[in-house]
């Protein structure tokens, strides 16, 4: 059985860690149930909560402005972006050296 993927913002992750600190006596199952109602994400799974809590120092260290931003996490690098960057560098080098751009 596959589960629906949960989209969490950095602010959600920070709230998960804050609630875990506030409710240290709760088991992860009960914490997950509490978070499902507090974050209005009934599809939130215990494994997701566990994964977030493993990096709690990272999420608790975020300022509220950064955590509240709408930035999505993207993969770091792709071949298409590498070729685009290489093309810009080559063009810049040839333009500043007075040479014509090779075709």
N, CA, C and O of each residue as an XYZ file, in Angstrom:
412
protein
N       0.841     -1.180      0.000
C       0.000      0.000      0.000
C       0.885      1.241      0.000
O       1.730      1.403      0.880
N       0.694      2.113     -0.978
C       1.495      3.323     -1.029
C       0.762      4.465     -0.332
O      -0.467      4.545     -0.335
N       1.555      5.334      0.259
C       0.983      6.483      0.965
C       1.112      7.729      0.123
O       1.983      7.827     -0.742
N       0.239      8.675      0.383
C       0.327      9.962     -0.286
C       1.527     10.723      0.268
O       1.758     10.746      1.477
N       2.277     11.336     -0.619
C       3.455     12.099     -0.219
C       3.017     13.393      0.467
O       2.110     14.078     -0.005
N       3.664     13.717      1.573
C       3.326     14.908      2.347
C       4.306     16.030      1.990
O       5.522     15.841      2.031
N       3.764     17.191      1.641
C       4.588     18.361      1.373
C       4.753     19.145      2.670
O       3.781     19.680      3.203
N       5.974     19.214      3.174
C       6.242     19.967      4.393
C       7.105     21.174      4.068
O       8.084     21.066      3.329
N       6.745     22.305      4.614
C       7.596     23.489      4.493
C       8.633     23.443      5.615
O       8.511     22.653      6.551
N       9.635     24.281      5.513
C      10.629     24.353      6.583
C       9.977     24.810      7.890
O      10.395     24.399      8.972
N       8.955     25.659      7.786
C       8.232     26.105      8.976
C       7.507     24.925      9.633
O       7.470     24.821     10.859
N       6.929     24.035      8.810
C       6.297     22.823      9.350
C       7.336     21.973     10.081
O       7.070     21.470     11.173
N       8.500     21.814      9.491
C       9.554     21.004     10.112
C       9.993     21.618     11.443
O      10.240     20.910     12.419
N      10.085     22.950     11.458
C      10.459     23.623     12.695
C       9.384     23.411     13.768
O       9.705     23.174     14.933
N       8.112     23.496     13.374
C       7.015     23.274     14.320
C       7.028     21.844     14.856
O       6.745     21.624     16.033
N       7.352     20.875     14.005
C       7.446     19.481     14.436
C       8.486     19.359     15.541
O       8.242     18.712     16.560
N       9.630     19.971     15.343
C      10.713     19.891     16.335
C      10.350     20.629     17.621
O      10.654     20.158     18.716
N       9.699     21.786     17.487
C       9.296     22.539     18.673
C       8.279     21.764     19.504
O       8.368     21.740     20.731
N       7.317     21.134     18.842
C       6.315     20.348     19.569
C       6.945     19.121     20.229
O       6.531     18.711     21.313
N       7.937     18.545     19.577
C       8.622     17.388     20.161
C       9.357     17.794     21.437
O       9.402     17.032     22.403
N       9.933     18.996     21.436
C      10.621     19.501     22.629
C       9.615     19.801     23.735
O       9.863     19.494     24.902
N       8.479     20.400     23.373
C       7.448     20.751     24.351
C       6.769     19.523     24.957
O       6.335     19.552     26.109
N       6.681     18.451     24.180
C       5.976     17.236     24.624
C       6.926     16.045     24.629
O       6.694     15.051     23.941
N       8.000     16.154     25.413
C       9.029     15.112     25.442
C       8.508     13.755     25.893
O       9.062     12.724     25.511
N       7.453     13.740     26.700
C       6.964     12.481     27.251
C       6.102     11.681     26.263
O       5.796     10.515     26.516
N       5.708     12.300     25.142
C       4.864     11.600     24.179
C       5.672     10.607     23.347
O       6.817     10.873     22.981
N       5.067      9.476     23.058
C       5.692      8.533     22.127
C       5.609      9.142     20.728
O       4.853     10.088     20.503
N       6.387      8.598     19.787
C       6.351      9.158     18.435
C       4.993      8.933     17.771
O       4.567      9.749     16.954
N       4.319      7.853     18.106
C       2.976      7.633     17.558
C       2.008      8.716     18.028
O       1.246      9.262     17.229
N       2.039      9.025     19.327
C       1.140     10.047     19.869
C       1.539     11.442     19.387
O       0.681     12.289     19.139
N       2.844     11.674     19.256
C       3.324     12.949     18.727
C       2.852     13.128     17.286
O       2.419     14.214     16.902
N       2.934     12.070     16.497
C       2.473     12.130     15.108
C       0.982     12.444     15.042
O       0.553     13.255     14.221
N       0.200     11.811     15.895
C      -1.244     12.078     15.932
C      -1.517     13.541     16.285
O      -2.396     14.170     15.696
N      -0.769     14.077     17.239
C      -0.911     15.485     17.623
C      -0.532     16.394     16.457
O      -1.219     17.378     16.182
N       0.552     16.065     15.781
C       1.018     16.883     14.656
C       0.043     16.839     13.486
O      -0.136     17.838     12.790
N      -0.583     15.698     13.268
C      -1.554     15.597     12.187
C      -2.682     16.611     12.363
O      -3.151     17.196     11.387
N      -3.114     16.817     13.598
C      -4.181     17.795     13.843
C      -3.637     19.216     13.865
O      -4.256     20.122     13.308
N      -2.491     19.423     14.499
C      -1.933     20.778     14.615
C      -1.520     21.355     13.256
O      -1.728     22.539     12.990
N      -0.937     20.512     12.404
C      -0.486     20.980     11.093
C      -1.559     20.797     10.015
O      -1.364     21.190      8.864
N      -2.689     20.199     10.395
C      -3.770     19.904      9.453
C      -3.256     19.058      8.285
O      -3.556     19.328      7.122
N      -2.481     18.035      8.621
C      -1.932     17.115      7.624
C      -2.200     15.686      8.087
O      -1.316     15.034      8.642
N      -3.431     15.197      7.858
C      -3.793     13.860      8.349
C      -2.978     12.738      7.718
O      -2.922     11.640      8.271
N      -2.344     12.989      6.571
C      -1.554     11.958      5.910
C      -0.104     11.889      6.428
O       0.686     11.073      5.953
N       0.239     12.742      7.395
C       1.581     12.748      7.977
C       1.862     11.404      8.653
O       1.076     10.937      9.478
N       2.988     10.791      8.294
C       3.337      9.474      8.838
C       4.412      9.592      9.912
O       5.164     10.565      9.951
N       4.472      8.600     10.771
C       5.464      8.582     11.836
C       6.882      8.597     11.267
O       7.770      9.232     11.837
N       7.099      7.908     10.152
C       8.435      7.874      9.557
C       8.890      9.266      9.116
O      10.076      9.590      9.186
N       7.946     10.078      8.666
C       8.271     11.455      8.276
C       8.688     12.258      9.503
O       9.672     12.997      9.464
N       7.943     12.111     10.580
C       8.264     12.807     11.829
C       9.640     12.370     12.326
O      10.440     13.201     12.755
N       9.913     11.076     12.267
C      11.210     10.557     12.702
C      12.336     11.160     11.873
O      13.366     11.558     12.417
N      12.143     11.229     10.559
C      13.157     11.812      9.676
C      13.428     13.269      9.980
O      14.578     13.709      9.967
N      12.376     14.017     10.253
C      12.537     15.442     10.589
C      13.269     15.584     11.918
O      14.155     16.428     12.053
N      12.906     14.768     12.891
C      13.521     14.887     14.220
C      15.001     14.486     14.223
O      15.754     14.914     15.097
N      15.412     13.679     13.265
C      16.830     13.328     13.177
C      17.684     14.551     12.870
O      18.869     14.592     13.203
N      17.072     15.550     12.232
C      17.798     16.785     11.892
C      17.252     17.974     12.679
O      17.203     19.096     12.174
N      16.848     17.719     13.902
C      16.182     18.759     14.699
C      17.043     19.989     14.933
O      16.511     21.098     14.977
N      18.355     19.833     15.085
C      19.197     21.018     15.311
C      19.164     21.942     14.099
O      19.186     23.164     14.245
N      19.110     21.365     12.916
C      19.021     22.167     11.686
C      17.710     22.953     11.647
O      17.709     24.151     11.366
N      16.596     22.275     11.929
C      15.287     22.930     11.816
C      15.032     23.909     12.956
O      14.417     24.953     12.737
N      15.483     23.601     14.157
C      15.285     24.521     15.276
C      16.161     25.759     15.140
O      15.841     26.808     15.701
N      17.261     25.650     14.403
C      18.168     26.774     14.218
C      17.711     27.777     13.177
O      18.283     28.862     13.078
N      16.688     27.438     12.396
C      16.214     28.356     11.360
C      15.446     29.515     11.980
O      14.670     29.332     12.918
N      15.674     30.703     11.446
C      14.865     31.843     11.890
C      13.466     31.686     11.294
O      13.288     30.977     10.305
N      12.487     32.340     11.889
C      11.112     32.222     11.407
C      10.959     32.784      9.997
O      10.136     32.292      9.224
N      11.744     33.813      9.649
C      11.667     34.393      8.300
C      12.147     33.394      7.260
O      11.517     33.220      6.217
N      13.262     32.742      7.546
C      13.809     31.756      6.606
C      12.897     30.539      6.537
O      12.630     30.019      5.454
N      12.425     30.090      7.684
C      11.569     28.904      7.730
C      10.239     29.167      7.029
O       9.652     28.246      6.461
N       9.761     30.395      7.060
C       8.484     30.727      6.448
C       8.552     31.033      4.968
O       7.513     31.226      4.336
N       9.750     31.084      4.393
C       9.872     31.398      2.974
C       9.351     30.238      2.137
O       9.280     29.102      2.607
N       8.994     30.530      0.913
C       8.375     29.536      0.028
C       9.408     28.829     -0.849
O       9.062     28.358     -1.933
N      10.644     28.744     -0.417
C      11.695     28.103     -1.202
C      11.501     26.595     -1.159
O      11.316     26.012     -0.091
N      11.545     25.978     -2.318
C      11.449     24.523     -2.391
C      12.859     23.956     -2.514
O      13.760     24.587     -3.067
N      13.016     22.780     -1.996
C      14.313     22.116     -2.093
C      14.412     21.457     -3.455
O      13.540     20.675     -3.833
N      15.458     21.762     -4.190
C      15.656     21.224     -5.530
C      16.916     20.366     -5.538
O      17.773     20.468     -4.660
N      16.998     19.527     -6.549
C      18.230     18.763     -6.698
C      19.348     19.749     -7.028
O      19.116     20.775     -7.667
N      20.531     19.433     -6.595
C      21.633     20.382     -6.649
C      22.076     20.721     -8.069
O      22.291     21.895     -8.372
N      22.216     19.749     -8.930
C      22.856     20.012    -10.209
C      22.373     19.026    -11.247
O      22.187     17.848    -10.943
N      22.170     19.480    -12.453
C      21.795     18.599    -13.553
C      22.736     18.848    -14.719
O      23.419     19.871    -14.766
N      22.770     17.918    -15.655
C      23.633     18.101    -16.815
C      23.204     19.293    -17.650
O      24.051     20.006    -18.187
N      21.896     19.522    -17.768
C      21.435     20.657    -18.569
C      21.886     21.981    -17.959
O      22.234     22.913    -18.684
N      21.880     22.069    -16.623
C      22.361     23.307    -16.006
C      23.871     23.425    -16.160
O      24.391     24.536    -16.270
N      24.588     22.301    -16.171
C      26.041     22.331    -16.361
C      26.377     22.851    -17.754
O      27.294     23.657    -17.910
N      25.634     22.393    -18.775
C      25.886     22.869    -20.132
C      25.535     24.340    -20.281
O      26.230     25.067    -20.990
N      24.485     24.786    -19.635
C      24.092     26.197    -19.708
C      25.161     27.080    -19.063
O      25.497     28.139    -19.593
N      25.689     26.648    -17.932
C      26.740     27.407    -17.254
C      28.010     27.426    -18.098
O      28.656     28.466    -18.231
N      28.366     26.283    -18.664
C      29.564     26.194    -19.510
C      29.430     27.125    -20.701
O      30.393     27.803    -21.058
N      28.261     27.177    -21.325
C      28.030     28.047    -22.467
C      28.204     29.515    -22.077
O      28.791     30.289    -22.833
N      27.702     29.902    -20.913
C      27.862     31.282    -20.447
C      29.320     31.626    -20.191
O      29.767     32.722    -20.530
N      30.061     30.709    -19.600
C      31.475     30.954    -19.299
C      32.268     31.096    -20.585
O      33.089     32.004    -20.713
N      32.028     30.198    -21.545
C      32.754     30.261    -22.819
C      32.445     31.566    -23.537
O      33.349     32.215    -24.064
N      31.173     31.955    -23.560
C      30.783     33.203    -24.204
C      31.457     34.391    -23.524
O      31.958     35.288    -24.201
N      31.473     34.405    -22.208
C      32.092     35.489    -21.454
C      33.591     35.577    -21.735
O      34.122     36.674    -21.909
N      34.266     34.454    -21.780
C      35.715     34.439    -22.036
C      36.016     34.992    -23.418
O      36.910     35.825    -23.570
N      35.284     34.543    -24.425
C      35.553     34.997    -25.787
C      35.181     36.454    -25.981
O      35.877     37.163    -26.707
N      34.126     36.920    -25.369
C      33.710     38.313    -25.512
C      34.722     39.262    -24.883
O      34.985     40.336    -25.423
N      35.294     38.869    -23.740
C      36.259     39.730    -23.064
C      37.661     39.626    -23.635
O      38.494     40.498    -23.390
N      37.933     38.572    -24.392
C      39.267     38.428    -24.971
C      39.333     39.041    -26.361
O      40.401     39.055    -26.973
N      38.209     39.551    -26.877
C      38.197     40.184    -28.180
C      38.010     39.211    -29.322
O      37.946     39.613    -30.483
N      37.924     37.954    -29.004
C      37.739     36.945    -30.049
C      36.282     36.732    -30.377
O      35.395     37.131    -29.622
N      36.049     36.115    -31.480
C      34.683     35.787    -31.853
C      34.287     34.476    -31.182
O      35.115     33.583    -30.996
N      33.062     34.379    -30.838
C      32.570     33.155    -30.184
C      32.573     32.028    -31.213
O      32.046     32.192    -32.314
N      33.156     30.899    -30.866
C      33.195     29.767    -31.801
C      31.797     29.162    -31.985
O      30.991     29.137    -31.055
N      31.534     28.691    -33.165
C      30.237     28.049    -33.457
C      30.434     26.604    -33.771
O      29.465     25.895    -34.043
